[in-house]
C-alpha cells in the first residue's frame, strides 16, 4: 500500500516542537524569527503553519506570514532523512492545489545565487532556485536585501503573479503586517530593488 500524505494545520504545541527540534537545525540563526514573534503573529491571525504528514509522522513543514490574502513562505523544509526523494515537490504542489489555491498572491524569497560568497554556496543556491522554478514558481524580477542577504522574490502559481514593483509592494505589505519585537525590528533592513 502506498504511503498516504496529508496536509494539516499545525497546533501551537506542534509549532513549538518544530521550531525547537527542527527549524533551528534547518535554518541559520540570522534567518530565524524568535518563536515569541511567530506566536504573536499566530494570535493575530497573521501567520499559519502546515505540516505534511505520512500517517502521524511529520515529513515536512511550511510556515507562512500573512497579510490578508497575500502570503510569504517564511520557512519550508523537508525532514533531512527524507530529502532528495521528491517529497518537497509533492508537498509544494499539494499546498498550491490545496490551502493556497484561493489566495490573491503567494511569494517566496530565495537566496540569490549571483551573490553567493563561494562556488559551493553558489551551487547550493542554484539548486534551490531550480527546485522552485521546476515546481512552477515564477521569478517576479523583484530583488531585496534583508539582514544583508540578497534574495530573489518568486511567486507561487496561485492568484495573480505580481512582477517588478508590484511584487516588491506585495512583499513589503507582508513585512509591515507582521508584529515585530523591538530588538528584532531594529535588525530588519529591507533595501528593495528591481532587476532590469
C-alpha positions as CSV (number, residue, x, y, z in Angstrom):
1,X,0.0,0.0,0.0
2,X,1.3,3.4,-0.9
3,X,2.1,6.0,1.7
4,X,-0.8,8.4,2.4
5,X,0.2,12.0,2.7
6,X,-1.9,14.7,4.4
7,X,-1.5,18.4,4.9
8,X,-2.6,19.6,8.4
9,X,-2.6,23.0,10.1
10,X,-0.2,22.7,12.9
11,X,-1.3,23.2,16.5
12,X,0.6,25.5,18.9
13,X,2.4,22.6,20.6
14,X,3.4,21.2,17.2
15,X,4.7,24.6,16.0
16,X,6.7,24.9,19.2
17,X,8.2,21.4,18.7
18,X,9.0,22.0,15.0
19,X,10.7,25.3,16.0
20,X,12.8,23.8,18.8
21,X,13.7,20.5,17.2
22,X,13.8,21.1,13.5
23,X,13.7,24.7,12.4
24,X,16.7,25.6,14.5
25,X,18.7,22.9,12.6
26,X,17.2,23.7,9.2
27,X,17.8,27.5,9.1
28,X,20.8,29.6,10.2
29,X,20.4,31.8,13.3
30,X,20.1,35.1,11.3
31,X,17.1,33.6,9.3
32,X,15.1,32.6,12.4
33,X,12.5,34.8,13.8
34,X,12.0,34.5,17.6
35,X,9.4,31.9,18.5
36,X,7.5,34.5,20.5
37,X,7.2,36.7,17.4
38,X,5.7,33.8,15.4
39,X,3.3,33.0,18.3
40,X,2.2,36.7,18.5
41,X,1.6,36.7,14.7
42,X,-0.4,33.4,15.1
43,X,-2.6,35.1,17.8
44,X,-3.3,38.0,15.4
45,X,-4.2,35.7,12.5
46,X,-1.1,36.8,10.6
47,X,0.7,33.5,10.4
48,X,-0.2,29.9,9.6
49,X,1.9,26.7,9.7
50,X,1.3,23.5,7.9
51,X,2.7,20.0,8.3
52,X,3.0,17.3,5.6
53,X,2.3,14.0,7.3
54,X,2.9,10.4,6.4
55,X,0.4,8.8,8.8
56,X,1.4,10.5,12.1
57,X,5.0,11.4,11.1
58,X,5.6,15.0,10.0
59,X,7.7,14.7,6.9
60,X,7.9,18.4,6.1
61,X,6.6,21.8,7.2
62,X,5.8,25.2,5.8
63,X,5.3,28.4,7.8
64,X,3.6,31.4,6.2
65,X,3.4,35.1,7.1
66,X,0.0,36.6,6.1
67,X,-1.3,40.0,5.1
68,X,-4.9,39.4,4.1
69,X,-5.0,37.0,1.1
70,X,-1.3,37.6,0.4
71,X,1.3,35.2,2.0
72,X,5.0,34.8,2.1
73,X,6.6,31.4,2.6
74,X,8.6,32.1,5.8
75,X,10.0,28.6,6.2
76,X,9.8,25.5,4.1
77,X,11.7,22.3,4.9
78,X,11.6,18.5,4.5
79,X,12.9,16.2,7.2
80,X,16.6,15.5,6.5
81,X,16.3,11.8,6.1
82,X,13.5,12.2,3.5
83,X,15.2,14.7,1.2
84,X,16.0,14.1,-2.4
85,X,13.1,11.8,-2.8
86,X,10.6,14.2,-4.4
87,X,8.8,14.9,-1.1
88,X,9.4,18.6,-1.2
89,X,7.9,18.9,-4.7
90,X,4.8,16.8,-3.6
91,X,4.3,19.0,-0.6
92,X,4.7,22.2,-2.5
93,X,2.3,21.0,-5.2
94,X,-0.2,19.9,-2.5
95,X,0.0,23.3,-0.9
96,X,-0.5,25.1,-4.2
97,X,-3.5,22.9,-5.1
98,X,-4.9,22.9,-1.5
99,X,-4.7,25.6,1.2
100,X,-3.0,28.2,-1.0
101,X,-5.2,27.9,-4.1
102,X,-7.7,30.7,-3.2
103,X,-5.1,33.3,-2.3
104,X,-4.6,36.5,-4.2
105,X,-0.8,36.2,-4.1
106,X,1.8,33.8,-2.6
107,X,5.5,34.8,-2.5
108,X,8.8,33.2,-1.6
109,X,12.2,34.6,-1.1
110,X,15.2,32.6,-2.2
111,X,18.9,33.3,-1.8
112,X,20.2,34.9,-5.0
113,X,23.0,32.7,-6.5
114,X,24.6,35.8,-8.0
115,X,25.7,36.9,-4.6
116,X,27.0,33.6,-3.2
117,X,30.2,34.0,-1.3
118,X,31.9,31.0,-2.8
119,X,31.3,28.4,-5.6
120,X,30.0,25.7,-3.2
121,X,27.3,28.1,-1.8
122,X,26.5,29.3,-5.4
123,X,25.7,25.8,-6.4
124,X,23.5,25.2,-3.4
125,X,21.6,28.4,-4.2
126,X,21.3,27.4,-7.8
127,X,19.9,24.0,-6.8
128,X,17.4,25.6,-4.5
129,X,16.3,28.1,-7.2
130,X,15.9,25.3,-9.8
131,X,13.8,23.4,-7.4
132,X,11.3,26.2,-7.0
133,X,11.3,27.1,-10.7
134,X,10.8,23.5,-11.7
135,X,7.8,23.4,-9.3
136,X,6.1,26.3,-11.2
137,X,7.2,29.3,-9.3
138,X,7.9,32.4,-11.3
139,X,10.7,34.9,-10.9
140,X,8.9,38.3,-10.3
141,X,12.0,40.3,-11.1
142,X,11.9,41.8,-7.6
143,X,15.1,41.6,-5.5
144,X,15.5,42.6,-1.9
145,X,18.2,42.7,0.7
146,X,17.2,41.5,4.2
147,X,19.7,41.2,7.0
148,X,22.4,41.9,4.4
149,X,21.3,38.8,2.4
150,X,20.3,39.2,-1.2
151,X,17.1,37.5,-2.2
152,X,15.1,36.9,-5.4
153,X,11.3,37.1,-4.9
154,X,9.4,34.3,-6.6
155,X,5.7,33.9,-6.9
156,X,3.8,30.6,-6.5
157,X,1.3,29.9,-9.2
158,X,-1.8,30.9,-7.3
159,X,-3.9,34.1,-7.7
160,X,-2.0,36.7,-9.6
161,X,1.7,36.7,-10.3
162,X,3.0,40.1,-9.5
163,X,6.1,41.4,-11.2
164,X,8.6,44.1,-10.6
165,X,7.4,46.9,-8.3
166,X,4.0,45.2,-7.8
167,X,5.8,42.1,-6.4
168,X,8.0,44.3,-4.2
169,X,5.0,46.1,-2.8
170,X,3.2,42.8,-2.1
171,X,6.3,41.5,-0.3
172,X,6.7,44.7,1.8
173,X,3.0,44.6,2.8
174,X,3.6,41.2,4.5
175,X,6.6,42.6,6.4
176,X,4.5,45.6,7.6
177,X,1.6,43.3,8.7
178,X,3.7,41.1,11.0
179,X,4.3,42.4,14.5
180,X,8.0,42.6,15.3
181,X,9.7,42.5,18.7
182,X,11.6,45.8,19.1
183,X,15.1,44.1,19.1
184,X,14.2,42.1,16.0
185,X,12.6,45.0,14.2
186,X,15.8,47.0,14.7
187,X,17.7,44.4,12.7
188,X,15.4,44.4,9.7
189,X,16.8,46.4,6.9
190,X,14.9,45.9,3.6
191,X,16.5,47.6,0.7
192,X,14.3,46.8,-2.2
193,X,15.5,47.0,-5.8
194,X,14.1,45.8,-9.1
195,X,16.0,43.8,-11.6
196,X,16.3,45.4,-15.0
